[in-house]
């Protein structure tokens, strides 16, 4: 089988310390489980040439395209606050880069493709359930308009992997703007390899932040740019109730995309202290802690850049970097309030750079209502459109008492712009999804696929969350909350 995907290899052309060349394990009996045709077309692939027979060979690693150059990337990372100087791709391989139809460079990588020099005693494999979870969550985030890595294909391998029990094996093909992480910078900083830090920073600027090329202080500008993208990303997460679950520095992409869908989940009943990860015993990565953790991670990123900032006195470098880090929280707040304005249907009240105190108070009061009632987060926002249409009953049913809610709604309606109720309702529905990957539905779909070989529940849920703002009768049950007992006991696990 002779296949070419027009791969480029700019990352593999960096110094050899950045990666290890590795061949993927050969899947004994690969079978295509899912293929993302729309993404393939966006990448510029000729889908007619990528038949299931070809795709299951190529995207399992059984057959390499002739222009592939598989490498496992090196990186370090703080995991739950503890630094590990060498992590790296323990079960992933970057095959190459594609320049898509829009001129954007994208990584194409296998995940679950076998042992690498960074496997740390693991088998380098993945199971069907976690592979499909990452596929589903990535496409849901894309449907929500949130920057994310995405899945191109999921292929079963025809073998079992051993976790708590034997599970069917699979390989995910992940597409990303790049797989460069804060931990990638930490890998070289821990070794005192300043020239390699500079090489990496220059590469990141060229690939992701070309607008700062030629800046007199490019690495300070890089820090500022990464901070702004991360602040915007975390605000977007939280506005849809997403909890990443494992915001280690090796899971923060400097491109500003969501990466690594392990113990992540969407919140149902609103509680800022919500933790779903089975390994987050202290709540480090709880919903409400995500901005502070992002800033902590960015401070570690800033530390890696200190030697290349161009200051003879390290204290001057620290002062400059700290001043930029101090912009994170104000920028996050701006993104957060602007997003909440849009979700409330009042985003036209102010200009893009100003949020009135009255709007801030309205938003804060809304979140206080959600917190005190533990109302279903996604449904509550969506029901505001029904209120605009003249029916408050659905929203009222989510709350134990309507006293505070009724007074809030009176203020909210007084603060609307000169738009018709119908336009306000339409704006709210455009900004608030009706479908998210609710945890009980995710588990049902993954269990059916993994244990029964039934992919249809996954495909139905995938269809709904890929177009999350448009209500369809056939997806009615996908808009319903899980039982209180399910949510109270639900935990997610690292798996891919």
N, C-alpha and C positions, 0 to 999 in steps of 0.2 A: 504494500500500500504506500503510494508516493503522494504525500500531502504537503502543501506549502501554505502557510497562513500569513505570509509577508511580515514576519517578525522583524522588529528592530531590537537592538541590544545596548542601549545607552548605559544602563546600570552595570551590565557585565563588562563594559569598557572602562569602568573605574578601577582603582587599584585592587589587586587580588585579595587584599585583606577584607574586602567588603562582603565576600561570599565564598561558598565552596561549590565546586561543580559536582553534581550528583545526577545519576540516572534514576528515574522513578522505578518503583517495583512494578513488575508486569502482572496485571490483574489476570487471573486464570480464566475467567469467563465473564467478561464485562457485558453489561446490558444497560442501555440508555434508559434512565428513569424519568428524566425531565430535561427539556431543552428550551432555552429562552430565545425564541425566534426573533422577537422584537429587538432584544439587545444585540443579537448576532447581526441583524441588519444595520443597527446603529454603528457597530464596529466595522462595517464594510465587508463582512464575510459573504461569500456567495452561498446562500443557504441550500441551493439546489445541489451543491457539491458536498454539503455536510449532511449526508443521509444518516439515519440512525446507525447503520452498519459502520459508517466511517466515524461518526461522532463518538460512539461507545468505545472505539479503539483509541482515538486520539485523546479524548477527555477522561480516560481512565489511566493514561500513561502507558498503555500496552503498546501503542505505536506512536513514536514521536514524529511530528512534522519535520521535514528535512532541514528547515531553517530554525528549529528550536535550539535553544542553548540553556538547558535546565540548570538552575543554580538555587542553592539554599542561602538566604540572606542572613548575615550576622547582625545580632543586636543584643543589648542588655536590657535591664529594666528594674524598676522598683515594683515589687509585687506585694500589695498590701503594706506598703511603706518600707519594705525590706529590700535592699539592693542586691541584685544577682548580676554579677559582671558578665556572664555569658548565658544567653538564652538562645536566640536564633530560631530559624525555621526548623522545628523538630519534625514536622510532617507536611511541609509545604515546599513547593518548588516553583520558582518563577521561570516560565517557559520562554517568555520574551515580551515585547511591547508591540502594541498595534497603534497606528495613527488612524483614528476613526474618521468617519465621514465629515466631522466638524473640525478636523485638524488637531484634535486633542489626543495626546499620547496616553495610552491605557495599558496597565500591566495585565497579563493573562497568566494566572498561576493555578497550579493544582494543589489541593488540600486533602490530605489523607493518602498521599502517594508513596509512603514508605519511609524507611529510616534515612536520616541524614547525619552528618557529623554533630549536629546540634540536638539530637533526639533525647539525650540525657537518660538513656535506658528505656525509653518508650519504644513502641512498635511502629510509630510513624503512620498508623492507619486511622481511619475514621469509620463510624457506623452510619447506617442509613438515617436514623432518627436525627442526630445532630447535623448531618449534612443537609437534610431537608429543612431543619429549623433555620439554619443560616440562609438557605435559599428563600424561604418564606419571609423571614424578618427583613432581609435586605430588600426584597421587592415591595414589601409593605412600606418601608421607609421611603423608598423611591416614589411610590404612589402618593405619599404624604408630602413630597417635595423637599425631603430632608437629605442633605448630601450623604452618600453611603457607597460602600462597596456593593457589588451585585454579583449574582450567580449567573453564569452562562449555561452550565450543565451540571447535572447530577447523574452519576453512573454507578450502578452496583458492580461489585468486583467479582462476585461468585465465590467469595470466601467469607469466613466468619472472623470477627475480631473478639477478643476476650476482654470484657470490662467486668462488671459484677456478674455477668453471665455471657454466653456466646450470643453475639449480635451480627446480623448481616452487614458486611462491609460495603463501603461506598467511597467515592472520590468526588469532591466538589471542584468545579472550575470557577475561580473567583476573579472578577474584574475590578480593578482599582485604579484611581488616578496614579497612585504608586503605593508601595507597601513600606515606605520610609516612615519610621516611628520616632518619637522622642527617644526611645530606647536605642535606636540606631546611633544617634549622636552620643548617648551615654556609653555605648560600647567602646568608642574610640577615646572618649574623655577619660574613662577609667584606666586606659592604658597610656595616657599622657601623649597621645598621637595627634598633636596639634595640626600638623599638615593634612592629616586625613579628615579631621573635623572641618578644616577649611575647604577641602575638596568636596566634602559632602554638602556643606552649606552652599557652596557655589553651584553645585548640581541642583539642589532644591530650588534655589533662586531661578535658575535657568528653566527648570521644568514647571514650577508651580507659581512663581512670583516674578515673572519676567518683567513686570512693570517697575521693579526696583533695581533692575540692572543699570549700572552706572551711578547708582546712588553714592554720595560721598561716604556714607556710613551704612553699607549694605547689610551688615549683620545685625545691627540695631533695628534696621527697617524690616529685616526678616523676622526678628523676634516680635515686633509690633504686628506684622501681618499674620503670623501664626496665632498670636493672642486674639486678634479680632475674629479670625475664622473659628477658633475654638469657642469663644464667647457666644457667637451667633449659633454655632452647632448645638451647644448645651442648652441654650434658650429654646431652640426649636424642639429638642428632645422633650424638655420638661413641659412645654406647652401642649404636647400630645400625650403626656403621662408616661413617657418612656423612661425606664431605668436600665442603664447599661449593665450594671452589676459587677463589673470587674475593670474599673478605670485605672488599671496599672499603666505605667509609662510606656510599656511595650504594646499597649492597646490604644495609644493615642497617635493617630496618623498626622503628620505635619501638613498634609494636604487639606485637612479640615473635613475629611470624610469619616463617617461612622465605620469602625472596623471591629471585627471579632464578636460575633453574636453567640456567645456562650451562655452564661447565666443571666440573660437579660429578659425583660418582660415589660408589658404595658400594665399600668396600674388600673384597677377597676374602682372600688370605693376609695375616695380621695383621702390619703393620709400621708403627710410629708415625710413620715419616718419609715415608709414602706421599704422593706428589703426582701428580695426574692432569692438571692443567691445563697445556696446551701453552705458556701464556705465563708460568707461574710458575717461572722458571728458577732462582731462589734458594730455592725452597721456603718462601716467606713464609707461604703458606696450606696447608702440610702438615697432615695429620691432627692431629698432636700439638700444633701451634702454634695451633690454633683458640681455646682459652681465652685465651691471651695476646693474640691479635689482637682478640678481642672486647673485652677490657679496653682495649686501645689505642684502638679505635674509640669506646668509651664515654668515654674521657678527652677525645676530640675533641668529643663531645656535651656533656660537662660544661663545656668551654671556651666553648661557644656560650651557655650559660646564665649565666655569671658576671655579665654586666651587669644581669641581672634578679633576682639572688638577694637584693637589698635591703641589701647591705653598702656602707658609705661607703668602707671601706678594701678595695682589691682583694685584699690579702693574706689578709684574713679570709674573703673569698669563696672563694679558692683553698683555704684550709685546710679549710673546711667541705666543699667538693666533693671534696677529696682523701680526707677521712675516709670519705665515702660510697663512693668508688671502691675504697677498701681493703677493702670488704665483698664485692667481687665474687668473689675467689678462694675465700674460705671458703664462700660460698654455692654457688659452682659445685661445690666439693668435696662439700658436703652432698648436692647433687642427684645428683652422679656416684655417690657411694657408695650412696645410697639406691636409685638405679636399678639398680646392679650387684647389690645385695642381692636385689632382686626377681627379677632375671634368674637368679641362682644358686638361687633358691627358699628363701632364708633371711630374707626381708623381715619375717617376723613376730617375729624374735628381739628386736628393740629397739623402743622407742617412736619416734615420728616425728621427734623432735628429737635422738636420740642414736644414734651408731653405735659399737659397741664396738671396742676395739683389735684384738681377735681377728678380728672380721669384716673390718676394714680390711686386716689382714695376709693373710687368706684371699683377699680380692679382689685385692690387689697381687700375690700369688703366682700367681693365675690369669692375670693379664695378663702376668706375666713368662714363664709357660709358653707363652702364645700368641705372645709376641714371639720367644722363642728357637726355636720350632718353625715360625713363620709358618703356623700352621694356619689353615684357612678359618674366618674369624671368625664368620659366621652359622651355619655348620654345627656348629662346636664348641659354641656355647651350646646349640643345639637338642639335640645329642646327650647333654647332661647329663640330659635327661628319660629317655633310654634307659638311662642308668646307674641312675637311680632305679628303673626297671623291672627292673633286674637284668642288663642287657646293656651292658657297657663296650666291647665290641669295635669298634663304630662310631666312638666317640670315640678309642680307642687307635690306630685306623688313620690318624688325622689327624696323629699325632705320630711323629717319627723314633725316639724312645725313650720308654718308658713309666715310666722310673725316677722322675722327678720327678712325673709325672702320677699314678702309683699312690699315692704318699704324699700328694699333694694330695687325691685322692678319698677317702682314708681320713679325713683331717681334715674334709673337706666333709660327709661322711656322719655323722660324729660330732656336727656342729654343727647338724644339722637339728632342727626342733621336733618335738613329739609329733604328727606327722602320718603318715598311712600313706604307703608308697612311692608308691601310686597317686595320692594327692592331691598329693604333691611333684612327681611327673612332670607332672600336669595343670597345676599352677601354673607350672612352667617352660615348658611349651608355650604357655601363655597369655601369657607375658612375652617369648618369643623367637620371632621370625618364622621360618618355613621358606622363605618367598619374599621376595626383594628384587629390585630391578631390576638383575640382574647385567649387567655391561657388555657381554659378548658377545651376550646376548639383546636388550639395548636396541639395539645396532648392527644386529643382524639384522632386528629389527622396523622400525626407521627406514629401513633400506636398502630393504626390501621395499615400504614405503609410498611412499617418495620416488622410487625408480628403477623399480619395477615396477607401482606403483599398487595393490599388494596390501595391504589394511589388516588382514587376518585375523591375521597374527602379532602385530601391535600389540594388537589386541583381546584375543587370548588372554593375552598377557603382562599387559595391563591388568587383566583379570579376576583373575589370580593375585595380583598385588601389591596389589590393592584389598582383598583378604581374606587377609592374609599369614600368619595364625596357624593356618589350618585346612588340613591336608594333604589333597590330592586326587590320586588316581592319575593323572588325565589331565594333571596339571601336574608329573609326576615330573622331567622334564628341566630344569624351571625351578629346581630345588633343587641342580643340579650346578654345580661350579666351572668357570670357563673354564680353558683350558690355560695352563700357566706362560708359554709364549711369548706368548700373547695378552696376558696381564696385564702382563708385563714391558715390552711395547711400547705399551701402551694410553695414549692421550692424548685429552683432551676439549678442546673449543674453544668460544669465545664464538660464539653463532650467532643468538640470538633478539633 
